[in-house]
Amino acid sequence: MTCLKIKIVGGIKFFLYFPLKIQKKLNIPFGELVKITLKKKDKTHKILTKYNYNITLKKEVIKKLDLSKGDIIDVLLEKPPLTKRPLFPFFRHKADLLFFLPERNKKGSNIYFETELIGSEEVIRIESIHQRGSSSQIVLRRYLDPKLFGLFLGQMQAEGTKTNHDALEFCNKSLFELKDFINFLDYLGLSKDKLCVKMDYHIKFKKDLDEISKNFEKVLGIKINYFSGSDKNGGGYGFKIIVRSTILSELFLNALVNMRNYLLTLDFSGVIRLFFESYLAKILSGDGSFELTSKKRKKIQSRLTIADGNLDYLNHYKILLEKFGFHPRIYPRFQFIRALCNLEQAKKLLEISAFDNNPNQKKILFFIENNEASAR
């Protein structure tokens, strides 16, 4: 551990510059991973990076520390402690986010991390470092409530973009769903200024954009950043929440793949059941529908349907529904899976908050009321 006084240099970009005299004192090989703590007055910021005599400072660091050219700041260099990766996705009734962190991203850059206790909460400082030395960093809560984790992955499975490794993206029209998504990002440790919002709309809504924007900001506390109008947008409008972070995107895309595989074999009890039920609830809210089928009977019947063009996902949903007690059937030609739903199953759907703030919820309530009345 070495503490130094270093002068900020640069022009358009700011750098930490270690003169030859300091380089000899440090005796750190170029390219070795180091943890650097920067301090200016009462403000501090920590980064993981590869040591070099010239280290570029990111805009967020400059902004947080209010740095100016010529500032002399305290710089602490130390070797980051080694933390073993967990072997199981859950630990002490919590989901362990570190389990899902890839060792390299899709572009071939190494992903480094360290854990740190901030107050009573353990966080992961994650850094993706390119061969040329530049890096990007994110700090996230490590241990997650399994129900909240399940809700988030369920949203990503149903309505998230699963092909973009450069950004985490979630598309929806429902402000309730968008609020849940944003609240989870806040729970993770991401501030709202990291989010970008796009609105896609049919041109017939152009005159309503001002009203829609004001209501969006009132409910969610963030503004829509840009708009995209078209006469081929399905006649409606929707929103896309975007977080431009390769680390975040690949972390949660990896979590989706891993948990889809784990749910094939794990015992659905305890913490796993908490995750599973909330995960299924959000999949149903995003891609599912609850259908009433009377067929001229006094006692109404119902069925549950999930639509998806990906057959692998339909097979995944089949396993989930079977674990829940349904007897589903896949219709590959029509790209959906369907299962009859009885009274007890319908009640259970309400218990796990499936279709919360969704028109299908009223159908479930009507079905339950009708079946209970018929039984009297």
N, C-alpha and C positions, 0 to 999 in steps of 0.2 A: 504494500500500500504506500503510495507516494502522493504527497500534497504539494501543489505548485501554484505559483502566481503566473497566469498566462495572459498575454495581450491578444485581444480580438483583432484580426487583420482581415483585409479584403476590400471589395468594392461592391459590385452587384451581389456577390455571395460573400458570406462571412466564414472565416476558418479559425480553427485552433491550430496555431503554428508552434511546433516544438523546435527551437534552434538546436544546432549541433551540440552545443554544450549540455543542453537538457537531455538530448537523445542519449548522450554518453552516460549521463547520470542515471537515466531510467534503465538503460540496458535491456530494452524490450525488443525482441525480434519483430521486424515489420511483418504484418499479416497475422500477428497473434491476437486472439480475441481478448478484449479488455472491457471492463466496466468503468465508465467515466462519469463522475458526479460533478456537475457544474454548479457553482454557487455565486450569485451576485446579490449582496446584501442579505435579505431574508428569503430570497427565492432560490429554489434548487431544481435541477432537472437531471435525470439519469439516463444514460444511453449505453447500449451494447454496440461495439463496433470493432473493426480490425485496426490495430495500431498502425499509424503512419505518422510521418513528421508533419503532415498537413491533413487535417480532418474537417470536411465540410459540415457546417451546421445547418440543420433543417430550419425552415421558416417557423415551425411551431416552437422550436427551441428559442429562436431569436425573439419571437413574440412573447413567450412565457417569461423569459428572463429580462425582457426589454433591453436587448443588447444594442450597442452602438459601436461603430468602428473606433478602435483605440481603448475600449474598456479593458480594464485589468480585472480578471475574475479568479476565484479560487477553483482549482481543478484537482480532483482526487482520482488517481488511477489505481485500479486494483484488478486482480484476476477474479472473474466471477466464479462463485462456488458451483460445483457439479451437483445436479439434481437428477436422480434416476427417474426415467419415465415409468409411469404406472403400468401394471399388467392387466388391469381390469377397469372398465369405464365408470364404476361407482365405488365410492369410499365413504364409509360412515354415513350412509343414508344420503349422500350427495353425489351428483354427477361430477366427475373429475375431467375438466376441460383439457388438461394436459395430455390425457390419454389419446385425444383425437388430433393432436398437433403433428403434421407431417414433418419429416426430417429435411425434405427439400421441396421447393415449390415446382410447379410445372415448367417453369423457365430454367430450372436447373440450379437456382440459387439455394445456398444452405440456409436453413432456418435455425437460429440459436435462441435460447431462452434462459431465463433465471427466475426463480421464485423469490418473493419477498413478502414479509408480513407488514402490512400497513394498518395500524390500529389492531383490530381483532380479525381482519380479513386478509387472507393470503391471495396475492395476485401473481400473474405471470407476465413478465416483461419479455416480449417476443420481438425478435429482430430478423429480418430477411436481408442478407448481405450478398450483393452481387460480386462477381470476380473483380470488377473494376474498383470495388471498395465502397460504392454508395450503398445506402441502406434505408430501410423504412422500419418504423417501430410502432408497436401497439401494446398497451397495458390492459389486461383483462382480469376480471375476477376468476379465480381458479375453480372453486367448488360451488356448484350450482344446485339450486332447488330442483329436484327431479321433475316436479310437475311443471314448473316454468320452462325447464329445458325441453320437456316433451311438447308443450304448447308451441314453443318456437320452432322446433324441428318439424312439427306437424304443419305449421304455416309454410315453412320452406319447402316441404315435400309437396304440398298442394299448390302453392302459388308462387314459390320462389323460382328464380332463374337458376337452373342447374348446369348450365353450360358455360357461363362467364366466370373465368377464374381470376379476373382482374377486379371484380366488384361483387359485393353482396347486394342482391336485388330482390325486392318483394313487390308484387303487383296485386292491387285490390281496389275495389270501389268503396267498400265498407270502412267508414271512419273508425268503427269499433275494432275491426281487425287491424287496421293501420296503427291504432293507438296501442294495442297489445304488442305489436311488433316493435314500435318505438320504445315502449316501456321496458321491454326485455333488453334492448340495446343499452338503455340507461342503466339497468341492473348490472349489465356486463361491465360498465365503466366507460361507455362511449358517450360523449357529449353531443347534443343536437347539432352543433356547428360542424360535425363530421358528416351529417346527412345532406343529401341532395334529393329534391322531389321534382318529379316530372309528371305532368298531367297530359294524358292523351284524350282527345275528345272529338266527337263528330261536330262538324261545322255548325250544325243547328244549335249547339250550346254556346256559340261564341258570345252571344249577348248576355249570357248568364255567368261568364267567367269571373267577373268582379265579385258577385255574390257568393259563388262557390269558393273562391279564394279566401274571402273573409271568414266564411264558416269553417273552412279547413284550418286556418290559422287559429281561430277561436277554440276549436276542439283539440287540436294537436299541438299547438304552441310553436309551430314552425311554418315558414312560408313555402309556397310553391315556387321553385326556382325557374322553371321554364315550361312552356306549353307547346303542344304539338297537335294541330288540328288537321282533320282529314274528312273527306266525304265517304270514306270506306272504313270507318271505325266502328262498325256494328251498330251505329245509331245511338251510342251512349258515350260514357266517359269513365275513366279510371285513373288511378294514381300508381306511380312506381317510386318506392323508396330505394335510394341507391347509396351505398357506402363504398367509396372507391378505395379498396384495400385488398390486395392479393392475399395477404396473410389471413384476413378475416374470412374471405370467400372460401379459400381452400381449407381452412380449419373446419368450417361448418359443412361444406360439401363432403369432406372426409368423415365428419360426424354422422351425416345422413347415411352414407354407404355402410359405415361400421355398425350403426344401430339397426339398419335394415337386416344385416346379417346376424347380429346378436339376438334380435327378436325371434329368429327362427328356432333357437335352442334354449334360451333362458327360461327358468321357471317364473311364471307370471305371478309373483307374490311380492309383498313388501314394497321396496323402493322401485322395483322393476314395474310393478303394477301401476304405481303412481305415474311413472313415465309413460307407460303404454296407453293408459286411459286418456291422458291429456293429449298425447300424440295422435291417437285415433280421433279424438274430438275435433281437433283442428283440421285433420284431413277431411272429415265429414263436412265441416263448415265450409271448407274451400271447394271441394270437388263432389260432395255428396248431395243427395236429395232424399227426402222422406215423402213417399207417395201413398195416397189413400186410394184403395180399390174396393169399392162397395159391392159391385156385381149384383146389385139389387137385393143385397142382404140387409137385414136390420142391423146386424153387427158388422161394423166396418172392418175391413182388413187393411193391412199396410205392408209396404216393402221398402227396403233401403237400397239405394243405388249409388254407386261411385263411378264416375266417368273418367277415363284416361286413355289417351292414345298409345301409351307405352304398355305393352303386354307384361313386361317384367314387373311393372308397378301394380298391375291388376293382380298378378299372382301374389305379390306382397300383401295387397289388401285382403286377398282371400284368406291368407294365414291369420291376419289380424282379426278379421271378422269371425273366423272359426274359434280363435282364442276367446272371443267375446261371447260365444255360444250360438252364433248364426250358422246357417248352412248355405253358404253363397254359391252362386254359379257364375262363371265368366262367359261373356258373349263376345268373343274376339272380333267377330264381324262388325258388331255395333260399338265396340270399344267401351264396354262398361261391365261392371260386376253387379249382381243383384241378389238380394236375400229377403225372404219373408221375415216380418217382424211381429212378434207377439206382444202381449200387454206388458209382461215383465221386462222384456228387452227394451221396449219403448221407455219404460220408467228408468231403466238403467242408463239409457242415452241422455236423459235429462240430468241424472245424477252426475255424469262425467262432464256436463256442460257442452255436449254436442249441440251444434246449431244455436249457440247463444247469440242473441241479437240478430237472428236470421229468420226469414219467413217460414222456414221449415219447422221452427220451434212451435209455432201456433198449430201446425198440422199434428204434431206429436201430442200436444195438449188436448186437441179435439179428439184424436184417436183414443187416448186414455179415458177421457170423459165418456165417450160413446161406449167403449167396451165395459167400463165399470157400471154404466147405467143398464146395459143389456144383461149383465150378470145379476142384477138385483131382482 
